[in-house]
Amino acid sequence: MSYPVAPGTVNMGSDTMRYIPVLYAGKLLVKYYDSTVLSVVTNTQYEGEIKKFGDTVYIRQRPTMQIRDYVKGQTLVNEQPESDSTSFVIDKGKYWSFVTEDLDKVQTDIKGFINEWTDDAAEQLKINIDTAVLGSIYSQVHASNAGITAGRISQDIDLGVLGNPFDLDKTNILDKIVDMGTVLDEQNAPETGRFIIMPAWACGLIKKSDLKDASLSGDATSIMRNGMLGMIDRFTIYNSNLLAGSASVGTYILFGHKDATSFATQLVENKVLDNPNGFGMLHRGLQVYGYSVTKPEALGTLYAKKA
């Protein structure tokens, strides 16, 4: 689109004259990506050597030892501990593939465009996998860690349910974080390594809550000043736009300990090949992965909407 001109003035940049050239920037526009959190909220120690679809990761659990009463002089009962195991299959995969022409590489003014495209592919892989995992594991939490009667012992904590989400606002969001901590406490989950994954609208409520006063959070600087949510009641707060649901209907806010979900992934292929059908190259990559909630008692969900 050329610069506007008054009636009767010759437009030197019109489609018919083309006296004013059209210029293209030599750099690509910066692109923003959704934040991914899987690497910090899941257990990845079982990845091992994953080479293809169908590989199975077996996780052996520590046996539970039986404790017996003792009377002096009695014959001891010896047990043979048995270790149960659980497993999950590397049965999912995502790929990217594009073609480049030799002529384009010579004539284009963006010399690093192949790196730009592959970098974008890597980011899109992470976003797709995060969306798939976060969009399904909420349904695998322990029954006592969700719903309107949550709490293994108390059974009176309202964490919302489909059709009846909890209404979150700036006055009750801190209390609800404490409730989520209580749910994990009643499951004997470790206090270190806990997390909450919240959508942006819920993180905004925290910033509007009483924690905006630095004296209440014990910090030297208010979160309204530095923008960092950090830790609240032993939880590290993560912001993600990839959670299932919506602010108006209900979002599955995930909380728990990173031992709850086992995740394994491997970049199997990352190749550059000659294009057999033209003058150029084929660029492609394949990422396989698998996951399972192996300790559901260490994972919970708050189904909430913005009040």
N, C-alpha and C positions, 0 to 999 in steps of 0.2 A: 504494500500500500504506500503510495507516494504522498508527499506533503500536500495538504489541501491548498488550493489556489482560488482566487476570486474569479467570477465569471468573466470570460473574455481573455483571460491570461493563458498563455501557452504552457502546458505542463510538460516540462522536459523529461520527467520521470515516468510518463504514462506508458502503458503496455505497447503502444504503437511506436513511440519515439525511442525509449530506452537510452536517453542521453545521460541519465544519472544511474550509475550501476547499483545493483543490490549487493550488499556486503554481508558476509557471514563471519561470526566470531570464530577465532581460531581455537577457542577452548569450549568444552561442553559445560552446560549449566550444572551447578552443584545440585545433587539430588539428595533428598532426605529420606531416611529409611526408618521403619518401625523398629523400636528397640527389641532385641532378643535377650532372653533370660535363661534359657534351658541350661546353659553351661554352669550356672551358679546355683540353680535350685534343684538339680538332679544329681544322682550318684552315677558317675561315669567310670568307676574303677574296674568294671567288668568288661570293658571293650575288647581287650585282648587283640587277637589277630582276626579281624573280620574281612573276608575277601569277596563274599558273594551272597546272594539271596539264600535264605534257608539255614544259615548258620544259627545255632542255638547257643545261648549263653546260660549256663547252669550256675546257680547261686546256692551254695551250701550254707545252712543256718547253724548257729551254735546250739548244741543240745541243751536241754533244761535238766539240770542235776536235781535229784530228789534228796531232800534233807529229812533225816529220821531222828527220832529220840534215841538217846543212849543210856544204857544202864551198865554199871561196872560189871565186867566179867561176861557180858553177852557175846554171842557170836555175831559178827558183823555181816550185813547183807551187802554183797557187791553187785553193782549193776554194770551193764555194758551200754554206755551212752550211744544213742542212735541219732544221727544228724539228718533232719529233713532237708529237702532242697526244693527250690522253685526255679523256674526257667522262663525265658522269653526268647522269641525268635526274631532274627533280623530279616523281616519279611516285607519291608517297605523301601521304596526308593524314589528319588527325584533326579531328573537330568535336565541339562541344557545343551543346546546345539545351535551353531550358526555357521554360515559360510562367508568367506571373504574372497574377493576377486583380486588377483595380482594387479590389474589395471587400476583398481580403486586405491590400493596401497601406494601406488606411484603418484596418482593425480590428486589425492585428497590433501587438504591443508591441515587436517587433524592427524598428525603422524602417530599419535599414541592411541588411536581409537580402539584397537584390538584389546589393549589393556583396560580401557574404560569399559568395554562390553563384558569382559571376563570378570572384572571387579563387581559389576552390577549383578552378574549371574551368581556370584558367590553370596552376595547380600540377599538376593531373592531366594536362594536355597535355604539360608538360615531362617528367613521370615516364613517360608512355606512350612518348614519342619516345626518351628515354634507354634505356628497356628494349628497344625495338625495335633500336636501333643497337648497343648493347653486346651484345645477344644474338645478333648475326650477324657482326660484323666480325672476331671471333676466328678464323673459318674462312677469312679472306682474307689472313692474314699470310704472309710469305715462308717457304718451306719450311725455310730454315736458322734460322728464329727460333722454332721450336716442335719438340716431340717429344723423344725420349730421346737423339738425336744432334745437338743444336742447335749452332750456331756455324758460320758460313760458312767459317772457316779451321780452327778446332779440331775441330769435329764430335764433341765428346765431352761436351757439357753436357746434363745431364738436366733437361728442362723438363716431363716428364710427358707422358702420352698417354692418350686415352680407354681405359679398362680397366686402365691402369697409372699412376694419378696419383702425383705426387711427394708424399711424406709430410712436411708442414711442421710444425715445432715451434719452440719458442723458442730452441733451440740451433743451428738451421741456417737460420733465415729470413734472417739478415743475409748469410750466405754466398750464399744463392740470389739476393738482390738484387744482389750483386756479379756473379754469373753473368749476370744479365739485362743488366747494364751491359756485360759483356764481349761478349755477343751483338750489342749495338748498336755497340760499338766496332769489331767485325770487319766491320760493314756500313758503316762510316764515317759513322754518323749524328751530327749535331751534338750537342755535350755540353750546350748550353743548350736549355731547352725540353723536356727529357725528363720523363716521368711514369710512375707506376705506379698503377693503379686496383685497390684491394684490398677484399675484403669485411671486415666488422667483425671476424670471428674472426681473420683474418690480421693486422689492425692490432693486435689484442689481443696477439698473439704478439710483435710488435715491442716493445710496451711491457713485456713480460716478459723480453725479451732483454737482452743486455749493455748496450744503449743506455740502460737505466734508470739507469746510472751516468753522470752528467753529464760526468765527466772523459773518458769514452770517446768521447762524441759531440762534445766540444769546446765544449759549451754551458755557460753559467753555471748553468742550471737543468735538472734532469733532466726527461725527458719524462713520468716518473711524477708530477712535480709540476705541470707546466703542461698536460699532455694533448695537446700539439701534436706531431705526427710530423714535420712540416716536410720537410726534404730529407735523403736518404740516398744517398750515392754518386751525386750529380748528378741524382737522381730527386726530383721533388716527389710525395709520397705523397698520394693521394686515397682517401677512404673511400666506398664505394658498396654499397648492398644490391641493386643492379639488375643485377649480373653474372650470367651464365648459370651454372647448376650449383648445387651445395650443398656444405656443409662436410664431410658424411660420405661422399659419393660422389666429388665433384671439382668445383672451381670454375675457370672460365676467367679467370685473373687477367691483365689486359691491361697491357702496358708498351710504351713507344715514344716517338716524338717527335710533336708535334702536327701536323707537316706530312704525316704518314702518311695521315690520313683527311680528306678534303674533305667538308664538310657545309654545306648551304644550307637555309634555312627562311624562311618568310614568313607572317605573319598576314594572310591574304587578305581575310577578312570578319569583321567584329565589329559586328553590327547589332542594333538594337532596332526591332521592327516592331509595328504594330497587329495584334492577333489577329483574323483575319477570322471566327472561329467563336465569339467570346465577348467579354466586356468585360475587356480586359486587354492585355498585351503579350507578344510573342515575343522572346526573347533568344537569340542564337546566334553562334557563332564558328567559323571554319575556318582551320586551319593546314596548309600544304603544306610538304613537305620532301623532300630527297633526299640521298644520301650514297654515297661509294665510297672504298675503300682505294686511293688513287692512287699511293702509294709504299709498297708492301708490305714493302720492305726496312727501313723505319723503324718497323715494328710487330711485336710478338711476343706470345706468350701462354705463361703458365705454368699448366699444368693440375695443380692440387694439391688435396689434402684435408688436413683437420686430423688430425695423427697422434695 
